[in-house]
């Protein structure tokens, strides 16, 4: 019986050694080539014996994704569309802020949550990503980056709901943290959820300091249920009780993501409502001006409106930041580059 090829980037060093019947140091060597050197060519792994390289070629897949389109912004934002081995596509973003580099990774092909303002949700859901497909986004984004010894920040805020692909996401975090690879510290990693209650509860029991962010976008059930359909299953009372339990169990600060939509959720009264919702939590609200999506009914508020909303939060005793828009000129909002690519393919095919 023919064995399926082994996707090496799904595996930790010890798992590579076990899968191929190797010694532990050989598993470490292969892992370093893939993750530290970010190399997909077995022939270039020069410290491996020739018979081992032949075994790898015969039995293994070195890389599971390939870049097919890259868009760069003058501000330093880079967005990459990747093709997977089954022909599906995903996208990832590298963000620069002075000497700080943040990588925004996807966890699913599309997204089942279907938030009203999100391009990813408009594109539908296809499947979950494997741990290696998640990690390789970081490896490929960093291929030509000189971080001068610094480690990047990782945010699971790309396409998909991370907690709907929990096991693969958790494995990808362990791969990213592995000292034989990128060695990223847990506190540099953030998981963003639209409010998946089982996922938050499970996450609270993990033995690490990975950060949690919750995408709110509204502070009352009527509006949030329109913007985030998951709220119809897990309303704000349940969500906030779960977040408070998480904070109590872990002692960690929680971040709340809040996309500002002009005339929808950006008034000072709504800011005060938000402040009341999270009062008493060690939390910070990250405000993000909407990045326009073709076909959606929303627009970004003027800068003055965003600043007024932020001030209302600060005056209410809530820590808040206003994230500067990056990558609007390269369709950097989740799902936009993928959707544009699919539309172009349909046009070529005459669909």
VMD Tcl script that draws the C-alpha trace (Angstrom):
set ca {
  {0.00 0.00 0.00}
  {1.32 3.43 -0.94}
  {1.78 5.71 2.05}
  {0.52 9.28 1.95}
  {3.36 11.80 1.89}
  {4.22 13.31 5.27}
  {3.69 17.11 5.54}
  {6.73 17.97 7.64}
  {5.61 21.45 8.72}
  {2.72 19.84 10.64}
  {5.22 18.15 12.95}
  {7.39 19.07 15.94}
  {11.03 17.85 15.91}
  {10.33 14.70 17.90}
  {7.36 13.89 15.69}
  {9.50 14.20 12.55}
  {12.02 11.76 14.01}
  {9.29 9.32 15.05}
  {7.49 9.46 11.69}
  {10.69 8.66 9.76}
  {12.41 6.38 12.28}
  {15.23 8.87 12.84}
  {17.35 9.83 15.80}
  {16.14 12.90 17.77}
  {19.00 15.11 16.57}
  {18.02 14.41 12.96}
  {14.44 15.50 13.65}
  {15.87 18.71 15.13}
  {18.06 19.27 12.06}
  {15.16 18.92 9.63}
  {12.94 21.15 11.75}
  {15.62 23.87 11.84}
  {15.98 23.81 8.05}
  {12.24 24.24 7.60}
  {11.56 26.79 10.35}
  {14.78 28.68 11.11}
  {16.25 28.63 7.61}
  {12.76 28.65 6.02}
  {13.98 26.33 3.29}
  {11.82 23.95 1.24}
  {14.54 22.30 -0.85}
  {15.73 18.98 0.59}
  {18.87 19.03 -1.59}
  {19.97 22.28 0.09}
  {19.84 20.72 3.58}
  {23.57 20.16 3.43}
  {24.16 18.75 6.94}
  {21.81 15.81 6.23}
  {23.25 12.59 4.86}
  {22.45 11.92 1.20}
  {20.36 8.78 1.96}
  {18.26 10.80 4.40}
  {17.67 13.50 1.80}
  {16.57 10.81 -0.64}
  {14.15 9.47 1.99}
  {12.75 12.94 2.53}
  {12.20 13.44 -1.20}
  {10.46 10.08 -1.49}
  {8.24 10.27 1.57}
  {7.72 13.90 2.61}
  {6.22 17.23 1.64}
  {8.55 20.07 2.70}
  {6.06 22.93 2.20}
  {2.28 23.07 1.85}
  {1.67 26.60 0.57}
  {3.13 28.83 -2.12}
  {2.81 32.59 -2.66}
  {0.93 33.53 -5.84}
  {0.44 37.27 -5.37}
  {2.09 39.91 -3.19}
  {0.92 43.48 -2.61}
  {3.11 46.04 -0.84}
  {2.05 49.36 0.64}
  {4.38 52.39 0.85}
  {3.84 52.24 4.63}
  {5.49 48.83 4.81}
  {2.42 46.60 4.89}
  {2.72 43.46 2.80}
  {-0.19 41.21 1.90}
  {0.37 37.79 0.34}
  {-2.11 35.49 -1.36}
  {-1.08 31.85 -0.92}
  {-2.22 28.81 -2.88}
  {-2.64 25.53 -1.02}
  {-1.96 22.08 -2.45}
  {-5.67 21.52 -3.15}
  {-5.92 24.78 -5.11}
  {-7.65 26.80 -2.39}
  {-6.25 30.21 -1.47}
  {-5.69 32.10 1.76}
  {-4.08 35.40 2.62}
  {-1.74 36.75 5.28}
  {-0.39 40.18 6.19}
  {2.91 41.55 7.48}
  {2.56 44.88 9.31}
  {5.41 47.22 10.22}
  {5.39 49.82 12.97}
  {8.89 51.29 13.23}
  {11.05 48.29 14.29}
  {8.03 46.17 15.25}
  {6.84 43.47 12.86}
  {3.47 41.77 13.26}
  {2.25 38.82 11.21}
  {-1.49 38.35 10.74}
  {-2.27 34.69 10.03}
  {-5.34 32.88 8.71}
  {-6.71 29.71 10.30}
  {-9.40 28.67 7.80}
  {-10.11 28.88 4.09}
  {-12.91 31.42 4.30}
  {-14.93 31.80 7.49}
  {-18.17 30.27 8.81}
  {-19.01 33.24 11.08}
  {-20.03 35.58 8.22}
  {-19.71 38.95 9.98}
  {-21.70 41.46 7.97}
  {-18.82 43.84 7.23}
  {-16.12 41.24 6.51}
  {-14.91 40.27 3.05}
  {-13.85 36.82 4.27}
  {-17.37 36.00 5.40}
  {-18.76 37.10 2.03}
  {-16.52 34.53 0.34}
  {-17.98 31.55 2.24}
  {-16.24 28.75 4.11}
  {-14.29 25.87 2.52}
  {-12.22 24.08 5.17}
  {-9.89 24.30 8.16}
  {-6.16 24.79 7.72}
  {-3.62 22.29 9.01}
  {-1.04 23.36 11.62}
  {1.63 23.48 8.93}
  {-0.49 25.59 6.59}
  {-0.93 28.09 9.43}
  {2.74 28.16 10.44}
  {4.03 28.35 6.88}
  {2.28 31.69 6.44}
  {4.69 33.09 9.04}
  {7.67 31.32 7.51}
  {6.93 32.63 4.02}
  {6.20 36.19 5.21}
  {9.58 36.26 6.97}
  {11.63 34.82 4.09}
  {13.22 38.14 3.08}
  {12.99 39.90 6.44}
  {16.03 40.81 8.53}
  {14.63 41.16 12.05}
  {18.09 41.83 13.53}
  {17.56 39.29 16.28}
  {14.04 40.44 17.19}
  {11.09 38.10 17.10}
  {7.85 39.09 15.35}
  {4.44 39.33 16.92}
  {1.83 36.83 15.74}
  {-1.88 37.60 15.60}
  {-4.45 35.03 14.57}
  {-6.71 37.68 13.07}
  {-6.70 36.70 9.42}
  {-9.28 34.63 7.60}
  {-11.38 32.34 9.77}
  {-12.48 31.85 13.38}
  {-9.47 30.32 15.20}
  {-11.52 28.54 17.85}
  {-13.50 26.70 15.16}
  {-10.16 25.07 14.25}
  {-8.90 24.76 17.80}
  {-6.62 21.71 17.65}
  {-4.74 22.86 14.55}
  {-4.36 26.39 15.95}
  {-3.05 25.07 19.28}
  {-0.55 22.85 17.46}
  {0.56 25.76 15.27}
  {1.24 27.84 18.39}
  {3.49 25.09 19.74}
  {5.30 24.95 16.41}
  {5.84 28.73 16.43}
  {7.06 28.65 20.04}
  {9.45 25.74 19.48}
  {13.03 26.88 20.25}
  {14.34 24.83 17.32}
  {12.26 27.05 15.03}
  {11.15 30.67 15.32}
  {11.09 30.46 19.14}
  {8.36 33.06 19.52}
  {7.40 33.86 23.12}
  {3.82 33.15 24.15}
  {3.15 36.77 25.08}
  {3.93 37.81 21.51}
  {1.06 35.65 20.23}
  {-2.60 36.73 20.22}
  {-5.67 34.69 19.33}
  {-8.68 36.72 18.17}
  {-12.17 35.24 18.42}
  {-15.58 36.53 17.39}
  {-16.91 35.09 20.65}
  {-16.77 31.30 20.39}
  {-17.66 30.34 23.97}
  {-16.39 26.71 23.99}
  {-13.10 27.91 22.52}
  {-12.62 30.63 25.15}
  {-13.34 28.17 27.95}
  {-10.88 25.65 26.55}
  {-8.28 28.35 25.95}
  {-8.48 29.38 29.62}
  {-7.06 25.99 30.58}
  {-3.97 26.14 28.35}
  {-0.62 26.27 30.19}
  {0.76 29.29 28.35}
  {0.62 33.08 28.32}
  {-0.80 33.45 24.80}
  {-3.06 36.49 24.68}
  {-6.80 36.59 24.00}
  {-8.62 39.21 21.91}
  {-12.40 39.30 21.50}
  {-13.97 41.01 18.50}
  {-16.97 42.93 19.87}
  {-17.94 45.68 17.37}
  {-21.08 46.49 19.39}
  {-22.06 46.68 23.05}
  {-25.71 45.64 22.79}
  {-27.25 42.42 21.50}
  {-29.49 43.98 18.86}
  {-26.66 45.61 16.95}
  {-24.07 42.90 17.58}
  {-26.42 40.18 16.34}
  {-26.72 42.07 13.05}
  {-22.98 42.60 12.68}
  {-21.75 39.29 14.16}
  {-24.26 36.44 13.59}
  {-22.50 34.28 16.21}
  {-24.01 36.64 18.81}
  {-27.40 35.08 18.12}
  {-26.06 31.83 19.62}
  {-23.83 33.33 22.30}
  {-25.23 36.69 23.42}
  {-23.27 39.40 25.18}
  {-24.33 38.33 28.67}
  {-22.92 34.83 28.10}
  {-19.88 36.14 26.25}
  {-18.92 38.68 28.90}
  {-19.46 36.21 31.74}
  {-17.16 33.77 29.95}
  {-14.53 36.46 29.37}
  {-14.66 37.44 33.05}
  {-14.24 33.78 34.03}
  {-11.27 33.57 31.66}
  {-9.66 36.68 33.16}
  {-10.17 35.37 36.70}
  {-8.76 31.93 35.87}
  {-5.69 33.18 34.00}
  {-4.95 36.61 35.45}
  {-4.32 37.85 31.90}
  {-5.40 41.11 30.33}
  {-8.05 40.79 27.62}
  {-8.14 42.83 24.43}
  {-11.35 43.81 22.69}
  {-11.31 44.54 18.96}
  {-13.85 47.12 17.80}
  {-14.17 48.05 14.13}
  {-15.63 51.56 13.81}
  {-18.39 51.76 11.19}
  {-19.57 55.23 10.27}
  {-23.05 55.97 11.61}
  {-23.45 52.43 12.91}
  {-21.39 51.95 16.08}
  {-19.25 55.09 16.37}
  {-21.18 57.53 18.59}
  {-19.98 58.76 22.01}
  {-23.10 57.20 23.56}
  {-22.06 53.82 22.11}
  {-18.56 54.33 23.49}
  {-19.99 54.85 26.96}
  {-22.18 51.76 26.50}
  {-19.04 49.80 25.62}
  {-17.25 51.15 28.67}
  {-20.09 49.96 30.87}
  {-19.98 46.50 29.32}
  {-16.32 45.89 30.15}
  {-16.09 47.87 33.40}
  {-14.06 46.08 36.06}
  {-12.01 44.01 33.62}
  {-8.27 44.40 33.06}
  {-8.79 45.12 29.40}
  {-7.82 47.33 26.50}
  {-10.02 48.27 23.54}
  {-8.31 48.35 20.16}
  {-10.29 50.63 17.86}
  {-9.93 50.03 14.13}
  {-11.37 52.30 11.45}
  {-13.22 50.19 8.90}
  {-11.25 49.19 5.81}
  {-13.70 49.54 2.95}
  {-14.89 46.34 1.28}
  {-16.43 46.49 -2.17}
  {-20.09 45.55 -2.06}
  {-20.49 46.18 1.67}
  {-22.79 48.92 2.94}
  {-20.33 50.40 5.43}
  {-17.70 53.14 5.44}
  {-15.01 54.35 7.80}
  {-15.80 57.24 10.16}
  {-13.87 60.50 9.77}
  {-10.74 60.66 11.90}
  {-12.35 63.20 14.24}
  {-15.22 60.79 14.95}
  {-12.76 58.00 15.75}
  {-10.82 60.26 18.09}
  {-14.03 61.36 19.85}
  {-15.03 57.73 20.37}
  {-11.60 56.96 21.81}
  {-11.77 59.99 24.13}
  {-15.18 58.89 25.42}
  {-13.68 55.53 26.36}
  {-10.67 57.11 28.04}
  {-12.91 59.53 29.95}
  {-14.87 56.50 31.17}
  {-11.70 54.90 32.56}
  {-11.17 52.39 29.73}
  {-7.76 51.86 28.17}
  {-8.08 52.32 24.43}
  {-5.92 52.58 21.33}
  {-6.83 53.78 17.85}
  {-5.07 51.69 15.26}
  {-3.88 53.62 12.25}
  {-5.20 52.20 8.96}
  {-2.53 50.30 7.10}
  {-2.82 48.63 3.75}
  {-6.09 50.15 2.55}
  {-4.44 50.75 -0.80}
  {-3.58 47.04 -1.17}
  {-6.89 45.51 -0.03}
  {-5.43 44.53 3.34}
  {-8.74 43.86 5.04}
  {-9.33 40.15 5.63}
  {-10.50 38.34 2.51}
  {-10.20 41.16 0.01}
  {-7.18 39.94 -1.93}
  {-8.57 36.39 -2.07}
  {-11.95 37.61 -3.27}
  {-10.37 39.82 -5.93}
  {-8.32 36.87 -7.15}
  {-11.37 34.61 -7.34}
  {-13.30 37.29 -9.23}
  {-10.44 37.62 -11.71}
  {-10.44 33.84 -12.26}
  {-14.18 33.87 -12.90}
  {-13.76 36.70 -15.39}
  {-11.04 34.79 -17.25}
  {-13.25 31.71 -17.37}
  {-16.23 33.73 -18.58}
  {-18.33 32.93 -15.47}
}
mol new
graphics top color blue
foreach p $ca { graphics top sphere $p radius 0.5 }
foreach p [lrange $ca 0 end-1] q [lrange $ca 1 end] { graphics top cylinder $p $q radius 0.2 }
display resetview
